[in-house]
Amino acid sequence: MNQGPLIFLGALLALAASWCGMVVVPNVQIGRQQQVAAGPSNSRYPAIPSGEAQRGRDVYRAQGCFYCHTTNVRQSGAKFDVVLASAGTNKAALASGLRAARPGLTPAEVSQIMEQAPKPVLQGLTRAEAETALKHLTVPDAKAEIILVPTGPDIERGWGRRMSVAQDYLFDQPLMLSKQRIGPDLTTIAARQRDPSWHLLHLYNPQSKVNGSTMPPYRFLFEKRKIGRHPSPDALQLTGEDAVEPGYEVVPTERARALVAYLLSMDAQFGLFEAPLPVEPKRPDATTNQPSATAPTNAAPTNR
Amino acid sequence: MKPDPKKSSNAARPNGPGAGKGSSPNVSAKSPANEAEPTAGLAHTPIWLIILFAALFYWGQLYLDNHAGGFDPQVYEPYESAKLVKALNTGADDLAAKGEPLYGMVCAACHQPNGSGGALAPPLAGSEWVTAADPSRLIRIPLHGLSGPIQVKGQDYTFPSGMTAMGEVLSDDSLAAILSYIRQSWGNSAPQVTPAQVAKVRQDTANRPMNGTATWTADELLKVPLAQ
């Protein structure tokens, strides 16, 4: 041990370097992240969760939902589509441009694409290929665009339209990313299923809403009680084998309502600067009084 | 005591069994007190190891160059560089599109969704105040508010409450987006207003409070010089 100081110094340097790289630098870079404008209404994103949603996060945590559900959409890459936004008047030049961009187009297909603009010309290209194709379509008066298409298994499953980034978790404390996917990812659950009564019935009896679901029922979050003078407006509309005997009703407890409020706050579906989403080209004639919600930024993916 | 053949080898080791016990004279002469502490010798690091480490370091640097996105906090895994991420945000510089929802929230109540104006505010569609090539007068109106009579499209208007000052509640970006939207909608086709232009007007009028106590009048605005 006659090299003691040297070994100490080496160990100190190694630990200090990794501490700087993994703690200090990330803190400087994203430690002071703020809400940003996102979505069709440019609202502050992510929204500060309501008090009920924050209580719901505690229920989510207490019930161990994160053992089976992740909140992290992965994106493995990006493809590019070339879309003809508007054909303009220079038809002959555009037609030859279209044939150059996509050899093998029949004249009928060419005129169909030009008539139905905005219409994709080529799909699933790399960025370099898309830029080459776009050069062919750069015809005066016509307008063609490159549209980004995020790809990845999670996106194909309909769990989101882009990857999750740090911004999405700004108010998540504690962070429940999770790593096991026995159930689907919940990052965009609010966009996939906006109906709170669907969520309540699903918590009460998952198999009644999703065939073959392996999720256990959470009936202890509900209360079965005798109907008082008036039936509760919150009572579940139970049918079939779940139906309770006449004179009784099943109402969600505070915990069930909070959990659903939390689920409905999970809405990470808008494009961000660091995780962009395509903006659909506008039709040239649809400029006024059309809220920019025409962009697919608020189109809900399929329910699941 | 161990047999003899082992004895001499034991004696060579300072801490070996039998050492220092004085069992034989030649052992006590080499007692541990007389011997230096054992030290590790120096040996040259083999040159191939140095080359290997240099090569690994070089490969690591190349890998970081290609895959670390310049350590930019805005660059995430499938995208390689900040430049690419910026290029992918194609709609980001479309200020008018950003301004549309803001107009709906802030302005449309008085100026109407189609910019036609009404009992509370003058029209924006076709207004020469809105479409002036230099927006510096236009920017002043939402910043500090406006009161008193105003002539728009050859018609005199006087509104009871005037225009509210928005400079404190709307950022440069939001104001630029809204103004770009009204300059490019309902048949208006003036160039967009950039956040930098709004910031410059803010700077030029820094000593004018934006709380509604120092609203502009039309005459005052007409004295603001326009760039040609």
Boltz contact constraints between the chains, C-beta under 6 A:
constraints:
  - contact:
      token1: [A, 29]
      token2: [B, 73]
      max_distance: 6.0
  - contact:
      token1: [A, 30]
      token2: [B, 73]
      max_distance: 6.0
  - contact:
      token1: [A, 41]
      token2: [B, 101]
      max_distance: 6.0
  - contact:
      token1: [A, 42]
      token2: [B, 98]
      max_distance: 6.0
  - contact:
      token1: [A, 42]
      token2: [B, 101]
      max_distance: 6.0
  - contact:
      token1: [A, 75]
      token2: [B, 78]
      max_distance: 6.0
  - contact:
      token1: [A, 77]
      token2: [B, 78]
      max_distance: 6.0
  - contact:
      token1: [A, 78]
      token2: [B, 78]
      max_distance: 6.0
  - contact:
      token1: [A, 148]
      token2: [B, 88]
      max_distance: 6.0
  - contact:
      token1: [A, 165]
      token2: [B, 76]
      max_distance: 6.0
  - contact:
      token1: [A, 273]
      token2: [B, 89]
      max_distance: 6.0
  - contact:
      token1: [A, 274]
      token2: [B, 74]
      max_distance: 6.0
  - contact:
      token1: [A, 274]
      token2: [B, 76]
      max_distance: 6.0
  - contact:
      token1: [A, 276]
      token2: [B, 88]
      max_distance: 6.0
  - contact:
      token1: [A, 276]
      token2: [B, 89]
      max_distance: 6.0
  - contact:
      token1: [A, 279]
      token2: [B, 91]
      max_distance: 6.0
  - contact:
      token1: [A, 288]
      token2: [B, 185]
      max_distance: 6.0
  - contact:
      token1: [A, 288]
      token2: [B, 186]
      max_distance: 6.0
  - contact:
      token1: [A, 292]
      token2: [B, 97]
      max_distance: 6.0
  - contact:
      token1: [A, 292]
      token2: [B, 100]
      max_distance: 6.0
